[in-house]
Amino acid sequence: MNVTVRVFASYADALGADRATVTVPDPATVGAVRSAIAALSPRLPPRPIIAVNEEYATDDVAISAGDEVAVIPPVAGG
């Protein structure tokens, strides 16, 4: 299954684009997508936060065709 992933800020800089398409086994999970994303660039953290359809998701969450998957960079502030 091909999954399009949106990336932001430093993650987009690391990939050189604001989105990427990764191929994962079907049925897909967030964990499989997370591993596929980490393999795209050594500059990406090994365990970025993932959101599916605008909700944070753990590795066991299933990904369906057409789901919106996003990699969320760390946010700091005070």
All heavy atoms as TSV, in Angstrom:
chain	resi	resn	atom	element	x	y	z
A	1	MET	N	N	0.850	-1.169	0.000
A	1	MET	CA	C	0.000	0.000	0.000
A	1	MET	C	C	0.898	1.235	0.000
A	1	MET	O	O	1.858	1.308	0.758
A	1	MET	CB	C	-0.892	-0.017	1.251
A	1	MET	CG	C	-1.575	1.308	1.542
A	1	MET	SD	S	-2.391	1.374	3.172
A	1	MET	CE	C	-3.856	0.459	2.853
A	2	ASN	N	N	0.579	2.179	-0.855
A	2	ASN	CA	C	1.292	3.455	-0.861
A	2	ASN	C	C	0.557	4.437	0.043
A	2	ASN	O	O	-0.665	4.567	-0.053
A	2	ASN	CB	C	1.385	4.021	-2.268
A	2	ASN	CG	C	2.334	3.231	-3.134
A	2	ASN	OD1	O	3.287	2.648	-2.631
A	2	ASN	ND2	N	2.089	3.191	-4.415
A	3	VAL	N	N	1.300	5.095	0.913
A	3	VAL	CA	C	0.736	6.062	1.851
A	3	VAL	C	C	1.458	7.393	1.660
A	3	VAL	O	O	2.692	7.443	1.706
A	3	VAL	CB	C	0.903	5.586	3.314
A	3	VAL	CG1	C	0.364	6.622	4.287
A	3	VAL	CG2	C	0.222	4.243	3.512
A	4	THR	N	N	0.694	8.443	1.436
A	4	THR	CA	C	1.272	9.777	1.345
A	4	THR	C	C	1.321	10.385	2.733
A	4	THR	O	O	0.324	10.366	3.460
A	4	THR	CB	C	0.445	10.665	0.405
A	4	THR	OG1	O	0.437	10.068	-0.893
A	4	THR	CG2	C	1.040	12.069	0.306
A	5	VAL	N	N	2.489	10.889	3.099
A	5	VAL	CA	C	2.728	11.419	4.434
A	5	VAL	C	C	3.114	12.889	4.321
A	5	VAL	O	O	4.009	13.241	3.551
A	5	VAL	CB	C	3.865	10.634	5.124
A	5	VAL	CG1	C	4.136	11.175	6.516
A	5	VAL	CG2	C	3.535	9.155	5.171
A	6	ARG	N	N	2.456	13.728	5.070
A	6	ARG	CA	C	2.817	15.149	5.130
A	6	ARG	C	C	3.849	15.344	6.231
A	6	ARG	O	O	3.738	14.730	7.296
A	6	ARG	CB	C	1.587	15.998	5.415
A	6	ARG	CG	C	0.569	15.908	4.292
A	6	ARG	CD	C	-0.566	16.818	4.501
A	6	ARG	NE	N	-0.039	18.187	4.368
A	6	ARG	CZ	C	-0.669	19.262	4.818
A	6	ARG	NH1	N	-1.826	19.161	5.432
A	6	ARG	NH2	N	-0.156	20.458	4.669
A	7	VAL	N	N	4.838	16.176	5.957
A	7	VAL	CA	C	5.872	16.481	6.945
A	7	VAL	C	C	6.000	17.993	7.051
A	7	VAL	O	O	5.674	18.719	6.115
A	7	VAL	CB	C	7.224	15.832	6.578
A	7	VAL	CG1	C	7.139	14.322	6.658
A	7	VAL	CG2	C	7.674	16.252	5.185
A	8	PHE	N	N	6.461	18.456	8.187
A	8	PHE	CA	C	6.507	19.878	8.473
A	8	PHE	C	C	7.871	20.279	9.027
A	8	PHE	O	O	8.617	19.447	9.550
A	8	PHE	CB	C	5.427	20.255	9.503
A	8	PHE	CG	C	4.052	19.842	9.085
A	8	PHE	CD1	C	3.524	18.631	9.482
A	8	PHE	CD2	C	3.294	20.654	8.257
A	8	PHE	CE1	C	2.252	18.243	9.090
A	8	PHE	CE2	C	2.021	20.282	7.852
A	8	PHE	CZ	C	1.505	19.071	8.275
A	9	ALA	N	N	8.164	21.586	8.917
A	9	ALA	CA	C	9.327	22.223	9.551
A	9	ALA	C	C	10.626	21.468	9.269
A	9	ALA	O	O	10.942	21.220	8.114
A	9	ALA	CB	C	9.064	22.394	11.041
A	10	SER	N	N	11.353	21.106	10.334
A	10	SER	CA	C	12.664	20.482	10.149
A	10	SER	C	C	12.565	19.139	9.437
A	10	SER	O	O	13.496	18.711	8.750
A	10	SER	CB	C	13.372	20.308	11.494
A	10	SER	OG	O	12.616	19.473	12.342
A	11	TYR	N	N	11.432	18.461	9.575
A	11	TYR	CA	C	11.269	17.174	8.879
A	11	TYR	C	C	11.159	17.403	7.378
A	11	TYR	O	O	11.712	16.650	6.585
A	11	TYR	CB	C	10.041	16.434	9.376
A	11	TYR	CG	C	10.117	16.001	10.819
A	11	TYR	CD1	C	9.033	15.401	11.430
A	11	TYR	CD2	C	11.265	16.173	11.567
A	11	TYR	CE1	C	9.084	15.009	12.754
A	11	TYR	CE2	C	11.330	15.784	12.876
A	11	TYR	CZ	C	10.236	15.197	13.474
A	11	TYR	OH	O	10.296	14.798	14.776
A	12	ALA	N	N	10.473	18.454	6.976
A	12	ALA	CA	C	10.391	18.782	5.550
A	12	ALA	C	C	11.766	19.180	5.024
A	12	ALA	O	O	12.136	18.800	3.905
A	12	ALA	CB	C	9.377	19.895	5.328
A	13	ASP	N	N	12.525	19.902	5.855
A	13	ASP	CA	C	13.887	20.257	5.446
A	13	ASP	C	C	14.734	19.000	5.238
A	13	ASP	O	O	15.506	18.907	4.289
A	13	ASP	CB	C	14.537	21.155	6.497
A	13	ASP	CG	C	13.897	22.534	6.571
A	13	ASP	OD1	O	13.201	22.940	5.617
A	13	ASP	OD2	O	14.093	23.203	7.613
A	14	ALA	N	N	14.601	18.028	6.132
A	14	ALA	CA	C	15.387	16.799	6.032
A	14	ALA	C	C	15.042	16.011	4.778
A	14	ALA	O	O	15.908	15.390	4.156
A	14	ALA	CB	C	15.173	15.927	7.269
A	15	LEU	N	N	13.780	16.041	4.387
A	15	LEU	CA	C	13.356	15.286	3.200
A	15	LEU	C	C	13.449	16.098	1.917
A	15	LEU	O	O	13.383	15.542	0.823
A	15	LEU	CB	C	11.918	14.784	3.378
A	15	LEU	CG	C	11.704	13.717	4.440
A	15	LEU	CD1	C	10.227	13.358	4.538
A	15	LEU	CD2	C	12.527	12.475	4.120
A	16	GLY	N	N	13.535	17.414	2.054
A	16	GLY	CA	C	13.568	18.261	0.871
A	16	GLY	C	C	12.214	18.402	0.210
A	16	GLY	O	O	12.125	18.795	-0.949
A	17	ALA	N	N	11.146	18.113	0.947
A	17	ALA	CA	C	9.779	18.218	0.421
A	17	ALA	C	C	8.820	18.239	1.593
A	17	ALA	O	O	9.167	17.840	2.710
A	17	ALA	CB	C	9.454	17.034	-0.485
A	18	ASP	N	N	7.583	18.696	1.341
A	18	ASP	CA	C	6.602	18.740	2.427
A	18	ASP	C	C	5.710	17.500	2.473
A	18	ASP	O	O	4.800	17.419	3.287
A	18	ASP	CB	C	5.743	19.997	2.344
A	18	ASP	CG	C	4.899	20.063	1.082
A	18	ASP	OD1	O	5.019	19.173	0.220
A	18	ASP	OD2	O	4.114	21.015	0.966
A	19	ARG	N	N	5.983	16.548	1.600
A	19	ARG	CA	C	5.266	15.274	1.664
A	19	ARG	C	C	6.104	14.189	0.991
A	19	ARG	O	O	6.966	14.495	0.180
A	19	ARG	CB	C	3.879	15.355	1.061
A	19	ARG	CG	C	3.804	15.708	-0.393
A	19	ARG	CD	C	2.388	15.979	-0.870
A	19	ARG	NE	N	1.879	17.177	-0.220
A	19	ARG	CZ	C	0.645	17.305	0.257
A	19	ARG	NH1	N	-0.214	16.337	0.124
A	19	ARG	NH2	N	0.257	18.407	0.854
A	20	ALA	N	N	5.824	12.967	1.362
A	20	ALA	CA	C	6.528	11.830	0.787
A	20	ALA	C	C	5.545	10.676	0.674
A	20	ALA	O	O	4.565	10.607	1.421
A	20	ALA	CB	C	7.707	11.427	1.671
A	21	THR	N	N	5.790	9.801	-0.253
A	21	THR	CA	C	4.987	8.594	-0.388
A	21	THR	C	C	5.847	7.404	0.012
A	21	THR	O	O	6.967	7.256	-0.480
A	21	THR	CB	C	4.484	8.422	-1.827
A	21	THR	OG1	O	3.690	9.559	-2.176
A	21	THR	CG2	C	3.643	7.158	-1.963
A	22	VAL	N	N	5.330	6.596	0.943
A	22	VAL	CA	C	6.048	5.402	1.383
A	22	VAL	C	C	5.206	4.175	1.053
A	22	VAL	O	O	3.982	4.250	0.978
A	22	VAL	CB	C	6.357	5.444	2.896
A	22	VAL	CG1	C	7.312	6.582	3.218
A	22	VAL	CG2	C	5.095	5.582	3.722
A	23	THR	N	N	5.877	3.066	0.847
A	23	THR	CA	C	5.200	1.805	0.567
A	23	THR	C	C	5.309	0.916	1.798
A	23	THR	O	O	6.407	0.709	2.321
A	23	THR	CB	C	5.844	1.111	-0.649
A	23	THR	OG1	O	5.755	1.996	-1.769
A	23	THR	CG2	C	5.123	-0.190	-0.965
A	24	VAL	N	N	4.152	0.451	2.287
A	24	VAL	CA	C	4.105	-0.395	3.485
A	24	VAL	C	C	3.212	-1.602	3.192
A	24	VAL	O	O	2.380	-1.557	2.285
A	24	VAL	CB	C	3.553	0.384	4.704
A	24	VAL	CG1	C	4.528	1.470	5.120
A	24	VAL	CG2	C	2.204	0.994	4.404
A	25	PRO	N	N	3.388	-2.692	3.947
A	25	PRO	CA	C	2.527	-3.863	3.743
A	25	PRO	C	C	1.062	-3.518	4.003
A	25	PRO	O	O	0.746	-2.671	4.832
A	25	PRO	CB	C	3.026	-4.873	4.781
A	25	PRO	CG	C	4.380	-4.390	5.183
A	25	PRO	CD	C	4.391	-2.914	4.987
A	26	ASP	N	N	0.171	-4.183	3.303
A	26	ASP	CA	C	-1.271	-3.990	3.467
A	26	ASP	C	C	-1.837	-5.213	4.177
A	26	ASP	O	O	-1.641	-6.329	3.685
A	26	ASP	CB	C	-1.914	-3.820	2.094
A	26	ASP	CG	C	-3.359	-3.371	2.161
A	26	ASP	OD1	O	-3.830	-3.066	3.262
A	26	ASP	OD2	O	-4.002	-3.346	1.109
A	27	PRO	N	N	-2.469	-5.128	5.336
A	27	PRO	CA	C	-2.910	-3.907	5.982
A	27	PRO	C	C	-1.751	-3.162	6.648
A	27	PRO	O	O	-0.836	-3.783	7.171
A	27	PRO	CB	C	-3.922	-4.393	7.025
A	27	PRO	CG	C	-3.510	-5.793	7.338
A	27	PRO	CD	C	-2.902	-6.331	6.068
A	28	ALA	N	N	-1.831	-1.857	6.622
A	28	ALA	CA	C	-0.759	-1.012	7.145
A	28	ALA	C	C	-1.090	-0.534	8.552
A	28	ALA	O	O	-2.252	-0.424	8.933
A	28	ALA	CB	C	-0.567	0.192	6.235
A	29	THR	N	N	-0.027	-0.257	9.297
A	29	THR	CA	C	-0.180	0.335	10.627
A	29	THR	C	C	0.704	1.578	10.709
A	29	THR	O	O	1.606	1.777	9.888
A	29	THR	CB	C	0.257	-0.630	11.736
A	29	THR	OG1	O	1.641	-0.914	11.574
A	29	THR	CG2	C	-0.570	-1.908	11.726
A	30	VAL	N	N	0.452	2.375	11.733
A	30	VAL	CA	C	1.284	3.552	11.968
A	30	VAL	C	C	2.736	3.124	12.179
A	30	VAL	O	O	3.654	3.776	11.695
A	30	VAL	CB	C	0.757	4.363	13.165
A	30	VAL	CG1	C	1.766	5.395	13.628
A	30	VAL	CG2	C	-0.561	5.018	12.802
A	31	GLY	N	N	2.954	2.020	12.858
A	31	GLY	CA	C	4.323	1.550	13.092
A	31	GLY	C	C	5.063	1.280	11.801
A	31	GLY	O	O	6.241	1.620	11.662
A	32	ALA	N	N	4.384	0.678	10.827
A	32	ALA	CA	C	5.015	0.412	9.532
A	32	ALA	C	C	5.317	1.705	8.804
A	32	ALA	O	O	6.383	1.858	8.191
A	32	ALA	CB	C	4.105	-0.481	8.691
A	33	VAL	N	N	4.401	2.646	8.872
A	33	VAL	CA	C	4.623	3.945	8.233
A	33	VAL	C	C	5.780	4.663	8.923
A	33	VAL	O	O	6.652	5.232	8.275
A	33	VAL	CB	C	3.341	4.804	8.257
A	33	VAL	CG1	C	3.622	6.231	7.805
A	33	VAL	CG2	C	2.267	4.161	7.393
A	34	ARG	N	N	5.825	4.610	10.255
A	34	ARG	CA	C	6.901	5.263	11.014
A	34	ARG	C	C	8.265	4.702	10.583
A	34	ARG	O	O	9.211	5.445	10.348
A	34	ARG	CB	C	6.692	5.052	12.506
A	34	ARG	CG	C	7.714	5.769	13.377
A	34	ARG	CD	C	7.616	5.357	14.838
A	34	ARG	NE	N	6.267	5.368	15.362
A	34	ARG	CZ	C	5.657	6.425	15.874
A	34	ARG	NH1	N	6.285	7.568	15.925
A	34	ARG	NH2	N	4.435	6.342	16.347
A	35	SER	N	N	8.368	3.374	10.447
A	35	SER	CA	C	9.636	2.760	10.031
A	35	SER	C	C	10.009	3.177	8.609
A	35	SER	O	O	11.176	3.453	8.320
A	35	SER	CB	C	9.523	1.236	10.108
A	35	SER	OG	O	9.357	0.835	11.436
A	36	ALA	N	N	9.018	3.219	7.732
A	36	ALA	CA	C	9.278	3.597	6.338
A	36	ALA	C	C	9.742	5.045	6.247
A	36	ALA	O	O	10.647	5.371	5.471
A	36	ALA	CB	C	8.026	3.377	5.503
A	37	ILE	N	N	9.160	5.908	7.052
A	37	ILE	CA	C	9.559	7.320	7.050
A	37	ILE	C	C	10.988	7.460	7.568
A	37	ILE	O	O	11.792	8.190	6.994
A	37	ILE	CB	C	8.595	8.159	7.914
A	37	ILE	CG1	C	7.214	8.186	7.273
A	37	ILE	CG2	C	9.126	9.578	8.110
A	37	ILE	CD1	C	6.143	8.723	8.190
A	38	ALA	N	N	11.315	6.769	8.650
A	38	ALA	CA	C	12.651	6.866	9.233
A	38	ALA	C	C	13.722	6.421	8.244
A	38	ALA	O	O	14.841	6.926	8.270
A	38	ALA	CB	C	12.728	6.040	10.511
A	39	ALA	N	N	13.363	5.499	7.352
A	39	ALA	CA	C	14.330	5.005	6.367
A	39	ALA	C	C	14.583	6.001	5.240
A	39	ALA	O	O	15.545	5.855	4.488
A	39	ALA	CB	C	13.837	3.680	5.791
A	40	LEU	N	N	13.751	7.021	5.110
A	40	LEU	CA	C	13.902	7.978	4.014
A	40	LEU	C	C	15.094	8.904	4.198
A	40	LEU	O	O	15.677	9.363	3.221
A	40	LEU	CB	C	12.629	8.826	3.864
A	40	LEU	CG	C	11.377	8.089	3.416
A	40	LEU	CD1	C	10.196	9.047	3.394
A	40	LEU	CD2	C	11.590	7.444	2.053
A	41	SER	N	N	15.427	9.221	5.435
A	41	SER	CA	C	16.528	10.152	5.671
A	41	SER	C	C	17.138	9.883	7.038
A	41	SER	O	O	16.408	9.748	8.017
A	41	SER	CB	C	16.021	11.603	5.625
A	41	SER	OG	O	17.051	12.480	6.042
A	42	PRO	N	N	18.467	9.836	7.123
A	42	PRO	CA	C	19.097	9.657	8.443
A	42	PRO	C	C	18.920	10.878	9.338
A	42	PRO	O	O	19.191	10.810	10.527
A	42	PRO	CB	C	20.582	9.424	8.100
A	42	PRO	CG	C	20.761	10.036	6.749
A	42	PRO	CD	C	19.437	9.904	6.038
A	43	ARG	N	N	18.459	11.996	8.779
A	43	ARG	CA	C	18.248	13.211	9.577
A	43	ARG	C	C	16.911	13.207	10.300
A	43	ARG	O	O	16.654	14.085	11.126
A	43	ARG	CB	C	18.345	14.436	8.675
A	43	ARG	CG	C	19.753	14.629	8.120
A	43	ARG	CD	C	19.867	15.779	7.155
A	43	ARG	NE	N	19.320	17.001	7.711
A	43	ARG	CZ	C	18.898	18.026	6.983
A	43	ARG	NH1	N	18.966	17.971	5.677
A	43	ARG	NH2	N	18.408	19.102	7.553
A	44	LEU	N	N	16.049	12.244	10.021
A	44	LEU	CA	C	14.754	12.170	10.713
A	44	LEU	C	C	14.925	11.406	12.015
A	44	LEU	O	O	15.688	10.452	12.081
A	44	LEU	CB	C	13.725	11.465	9.843
A	44	LEU	CG	C	13.305	12.210	8.581
A	44	LEU	CD1	C	12.394	11.327	7.730
A	44	LEU	CD2	C	12.589	13.496	8.937
A	45	PRO	N	N	14.204	11.810	13.059
A	45	PRO	CA	C	14.293	11.071	14.332
A	45	PRO	C	C	13.685	9.677	14.155
A	45	PRO	O	O	12.791	9.481	13.333
A	45	PRO	CB	C	13.470	11.928	15.288
A	45	PRO	CG	C	12.536	12.673	14.418
A	45	PRO	CD	C	13.256	12.909	13.126
A	46	PRO	N	N	14.150	8.711	14.951
A	46	PRO	CA	C	13.645	7.341	14.788
A	46	PRO	C	C	12.190	7.163	15.220
A	46	PRO	O	O	11.524	6.247	14.771
A	46	PRO	CB	C	14.584	6.504	15.653
A	46	PRO	CG	C	15.147	7.471	16.637
A	46	PRO	CD	C	15.207	8.804	15.946
A	47	ARG	N	N	11.683	8.023	16.092
A	47	ARG	CA	C	10.313	7.837	16.590
A	47	ARG	C	C	9.550	9.160	16.587
A	47	ARG	O	O	9.171	9.685	17.644
A	47	ARG	CB	C	10.329	7.247	17.995
A	47	ARG	CG	C	10.992	5.857	18.006
A	47	ARG	CD	C	10.494	4.922	19.039
A	47	ARG	NE	N	9.116	4.942	19.324
A	47	ARG	CZ	C	8.190	4.167	18.719
A	47	ARG	NH1	N	8.550	3.368	17.761
A	47	ARG	NH2	N	6.944	4.204	19.084
A	48	PRO	N	N	9.304	9.713	15.404
A	48	PRO	CA	C	8.538	10.960	15.365
A	48	PRO	C	C	7.084	10.714	15.756
A	48	PRO	O	O	6.568	9.595	15.684
A	48	PRO	CB	C	8.657	11.396	13.911
A	48	PRO	CG	C	8.817	10.124	13.161
A	48	PRO	CD	C	9.626	9.236	14.068
A	49	ILE	N	N	6.416	11.772	16.159
A	49	ILE	CA	C	4.994	11.691	16.475
A	49	ILE	C	C	4.218	11.635	15.158
A	49	ILE	O	O	4.497	12.378	14.226
A	49	ILE	CB	C	4.559	12.908	17.305
A	49	ILE	CG1	C	5.295	12.913	18.639
A	49	ILE	CG2	C	3.044	12.923	17.506
A	49	ILE	CD1	C	5.123	14.200	19.421
A	50	ILE	N	N	3.231	10.734	15.112
A	50	ILE	CA	C	2.432	10.539	13.896
A	50	ILE	C	C	0.974	10.874	14.200
A	50	ILE	O	O	0.447	10.504	15.254
A	50	ILE	CB	C	2.508	9.076	13.408
A	50	ILE	CG1	C	3.955	8.637	13.201
A	50	ILE	CG2	C	1.672	8.877	12.155
A	50	ILE	CD1	C	4.641	9.213	11.996
A	51	ALA	N	N	0.327	11.560	13.280
A	51	ALA	CA	C	-1.114	11.811	13.376
A	51	ALA	C	C	-1.788	11.200	12.151
A	51	ALA	O	O	-1.252	11.241	11.041
A	51	ALA	CB	C	-1.400	13.303	13.439
A	52	VAL	N	N	-2.956	10.604	12.395
A	52	VAL	CA	C	-3.766	10.042	11.313
A	52	VAL	C	C	-5.120	10.731	11.353
A	52	VAL	O	O	-5.790	10.733	12.396
A	52	VAL	CB	C	-3.938	8.517	11.469
A	52	VAL	CG1	C	-4.833	7.952	10.367
A	52	VAL	CG2	C	-2.575	7.831	11.452
A	53	ASN	N	N	-5.470	11.328	10.252
A	53	ASN	CA	C	-6.731	12.073	10.160
A	53	ASN	C	C	-6.868	13.072	11.310
A	53	ASN	O	O	-7.904	13.161	11.969
A	53	ASN	CB	C	-7.916	11.109	10.102
A	53	ASN	CG	C	-7.846	10.231	8.879
A	53	ASN	OD1	O	-7.380	10.635	7.819
A	53	ASN	ND2	N	-8.289	8.987	9.026
A	54	GLU	N	N	-5.761	13.790	11.561
A	54	GLU	CA	C	-5.683	14.887	12.528
A	54	GLU	C	C	-5.771	14.459	13.989
A	54	GLU	O	O	-6.077	15.260	14.863
A	54	GLU	CB	C	-6.739	15.952	12.223
A	54	GLU	CG	C	-6.559	16.548	10.834
A	54	GLU	CD	C	-7.543	17.653	10.522
A	54	GLU	OE1	O	-8.322	18.043	11.410
A	54	GLU	OE2	O	-7.523	18.138	9.388
A	55	GLU	N	N	-5.500	13.176	14.291
A	55	GLU	CA	C	-5.448	12.711	15.676
A	55	GLU	C	C	-4.148	11.952	15.884
A	55	GLU	O	O	-3.766	11.136	15.029
A	55	GLU	CB	C	-6.636	11.810	16.001
A	55	GLU	CG	C	-7.951	12.564	15.971
A	55	GLU	CD	C	-9.091	11.756	16.571
A	55	GLU	OE1	O	-8.828	10.804	17.327
A	55	GLU	OE2	O	-10.231	12.091	16.277
A	56	TYR	N	N	-3.473	12.197	17.026
A	56	TYR	CA	C	-2.251	11.456	17.323
A	56	TYR	C	C	-2.570	9.971	17.320
A	56	TYR	O	O	-3.638	9.542	17.760
A	56	TYR	CB	C	-1.675	11.861	18.670
A	56	TYR	CG	C	-1.174	13.292	18.692
A	56	TYR	CD1	C	-1.613	14.180	19.658
A	56	TYR	CD2	C	-0.269	13.748	17.751
A	56	TYR	CE1	C	-1.146	15.490	19.687
A	56	TYR	CE2	C	0.195	15.057	17.771
A	56	TYR	CZ	C	-0.249	15.914	18.729
A	56	TYR	OH	O	0.204	17.192	18.745
A	57	ALA	N	N	-1.601	9.199	16.808
A	57	ALA	CA	C	-1.839	7.764	16.663
A	57	ALA	C	C	-0.645	6.966	17.172
A	57	ALA	O	O	0.506	7.373	16.997
A	57	ALA	CB	C	-2.088	7.439	15.192
A	58	THR	N	N	-0.927	5.834	17.793
A	58	THR	CA	C	0.119	4.925	18.254
A	58	THR	C	C	0.436	3.919	17.153
A	58	THR	O	O	-0.287	3.804	16.160
A	58	THR	CB	C	-0.327	4.181	19.525
A	58	THR	OG1	O	-1.563	3.503	19.245
A	58	THR	CG2	C	-0.544	5.153	20.683
A	59	ASP	N	N	1.526	3.173	17.345
A	59	ASP	CA	C	2.005	2.270	16.293
A	59	ASP	C	C	0.994	1.208	15.873
A	59	ASP	O	O	1.062	0.705	14.764
A	59	ASP	CB	C	3.290	1.572	16.754
A	59	ASP	CG	C	4.502	2.473	16.621
A	59	ASP	OD1	O	4.378	3.576	16.055
A	59	ASP	OD2	O	5.580	2.061	17.088
A	60	ASP	N	N	0.059	0.852	16.728
A	60	ASP	CA	C	-0.874	-0.227	16.381
A	60	ASP	C	C	-2.111	0.250	15.604
A	60	ASP	O	O	-2.939	-0.558	15.191
A	60	ASP	CB	C	-1.303	-0.970	17.640
A	60	ASP	CG	C	-2.004	-0.066	18.646
A	60	ASP	OD1	O	-1.797	1.162	18.599
A	60	ASP	OD2	O	-2.753	-0.594	19.477
A	61	VAL	N	N	-2.240	1.541	15.384
A	61	VAL	CA	C	-3.404	2.072	14.655
A	61	VAL	C	C	-3.311	1.694	13.180
A	61	VAL	O	O	-2.256	1.848	12.555
A	61	VAL	CB	C	-3.497	3.602	14.831
A	61	VAL	CG1	C	-4.555	4.196	13.917
A	61	VAL	CG2	C	-3.782	3.937	16.278
A	62	ALA	N	N	-4.400	1.193	12.630
A	62	ALA	CA	C	-4.444	0.791	11.225
A	62	ALA	C	C	-4.542	2.015	10.319
A	62	ALA	O	O	-5.176	3.010	10.668
A	62	ALA	CB	C	-5.633	-0.123	10.987
A	63	ILE	N	N	-3.909	1.907	9.172
A	63	ILE	CA	C	-3.962	2.941	8.148
A	63	ILE	C	C	-4.801	2.395	6.989
A	63	ILE	O	O	-4.564	1.289	6.518
A	63	ILE	CB	C	-2.552	3.284	7.618
A	63	ILE	CG1	C	-1.614	3.693	8.739
A	63	ILE	CG2	C	-2.634	4.338	6.510
A	63	ILE	CD1	C	-1.861	5.048	9.299
A	64	SER	N	N	-5.764	3.177	6.547
A	64	SER	CA	C	-6.588	2.791	5.404
A	64	SER	C	C	-6.251	3.687	4.215
A	64	SER	O	O	-5.745	4.811	4.398
A	64	SER	CB	C	-8.077	2.951	5.742
A	64	SER	OG	O	-8.426	2.124	6.821
A	65	ALA	N	N	-6.553	3.202	3.032
A	65	ALA	CA	C	-6.331	4.002	1.829
A	65	ALA	C	C	-7.078	5.327	1.975
A	65	ALA	O	O	-8.228	5.359	2.409
A	65	ALA	CB	C	-6.807	3.254	0.601
A	66	GLY	N	N	-6.402	6.399	1.651
A	66	GLY	CA	C	-7.020	7.719	1.718
A	66	GLY	C	C	-6.863	8.420	3.047
A	66	GLY	O	O	-7.233	9.588	3.170
A	67	ASP	N	N	-6.353	7.736	4.077
A	67	ASP	CA	C	-6.124	8.405	5.366
A	67	ASP	C	C	-5.076	9.493	5.200
A	67	ASP	O	O	-4.130	9.356	4.422
A	67	ASP	CB	C	-5.642	7.416	6.431
A	67	ASP	CG	C	-6.761	6.589	7.013
A	67	ASP	OD1	O	-7.940	6.903	6.754
A	67	ASP	OD2	O	-6.446	5.618	7.724
A	68	GLU	N	N	-5.238	10.586	5.959
A	68	GLU	CA	C	-4.245	11.645	5.985
A	68	GLU	C	C	-3.263	11.351	7.112
A	68	GLU	O	O	-3.657	11.295	8.276
A	68	GLU	CB	C	-4.902	13.001	6.226
A	68	GLU	CG	C	-3.896	14.137	6.242
A	68	GLU	CD	C	-4.551	15.479	6.470
A	68	GLU	OE1	O	-4.956	16.092	5.480
A	68	GLU	OE2	O	-4.674	15.871	7.636
A	69	VAL	N	N	-2.003	11.138	6.763
A	69	VAL	CA	C	-0.964	10.821	7.733
A	69	VAL	C	C	0.012	11.996	7.779
A	69	VAL	O	O	0.445	12.488	6.736
A	69	VAL	CB	C	-0.227	9.525	7.353
A	69	VAL	CG1	C	0.878	9.219	8.350
A	69	VAL	CG2	C	-1.215	8.363	7.260
A	70	ALA	N	N	0.340	12.440	8.987
A	70	ALA	CA	C	1.253	13.569	9.152
A	70	ALA	C	C	2.296	13.238	10.213
A	70	ALA	O	O	2.001	12.562	11.198
A	70	ALA	CB	C	0.482	14.824	9.556
A	71	VAL	N	N	3.506	13.714	9.973
A	71	VAL	CA	C	4.595	13.587	10.941
A	71	VAL	C	C	4.718	14.932	11.630
A	71	VAL	O	O	4.931	15.955	10.994
A	71	VAL	CB	C	5.916	13.210	10.242
A	71	VAL	CG1	C	7.035	13.110	11.261
A	71	VAL	CG2	C	5.753	11.912	9.471
A	72	ILE	N	N	4.572	14.916	12.946
A	72	ILE	CA	C	4.522	16.141	13.727
A	72	ILE	C	C	5.885	16.384	14.366
A	72	ILE	O	O	6.364	15.565	15.153
A	72	ILE	CB	C	3.445	16.042	14.831
A	72	ILE	CG1	C	2.116	15.559	14.247
A	72	ILE	CG2	C	3.325	17.357	15.577
A	72	ILE	CD1	C	1.504	16.486	13.231
A	73	PRO	N	N	6.517	17.516	14.078
A	73	PRO	CA	C	7.806	17.811	14.711
A	73	PRO	C	C	7.598	18.220	16.168
A	73	PRO	O	O	6.493	18.622	16.566
A	73	PRO	CB	C	8.348	18.982	13.880
A	73	PRO	CG	C	7.144	19.628	13.312
A	73	PRO	CD	C	6.116	18.544	13.124
A	74	PRO	N	N	8.652	18.134	16.972
A	74	PRO	CA	C	8.539	18.563	18.363
A	74	PRO	C	C	8.222	20.052	18.433
A	74	PRO	O	O	8.666	20.832	17.603
A	74	PRO	CB	C	9.912	18.250	18.958
A	74	PRO	CG	C	10.803	17.965	17.819
A	74	PRO	CD	C	9.984	17.684	16.618
A	75	VAL	N	N	7.445	20.415	19.428
A	75	VAL	CA	C	7.053	21.802	19.631
A	75	VAL	C	C	7.514	22.207	21.018
A	75	VAL	O	O	7.298	21.494	21.996
A	75	VAL	CB	C	5.531	21.973	19.506
A	75	VAL	CG1	C	5.126	23.403	19.774
A	75	VAL	CG2	C	5.058	21.526	18.132
A	76	ALA	N	N	8.171	23.349	21.106
A	76	ALA	CA	C	8.629	23.854	22.391
A	76	ALA	C	C	8.096	25.267	22.565
A	76	ALA	O	O	7.800	25.959	21.611
A	76	ALA	CB	C	10.145	23.850	22.451
A	77	GLY	N	N	7.973	25.645	23.762
A	77	GLY	CA	C	7.503	26.998	24.013
A	77	GLY	C	C	7.365	27.221	25.501
A	77	GLY	O	O	7.576	26.324	26.302
A	78	GLY	N	N	7.009	28.370	25.835
A	78	GLY	CA	C	6.889	28.649	27.242
A	78	GLY	C	C	5.710	29.499	27.544
A	78	GLY	O	O	4.853	29.774	26.796
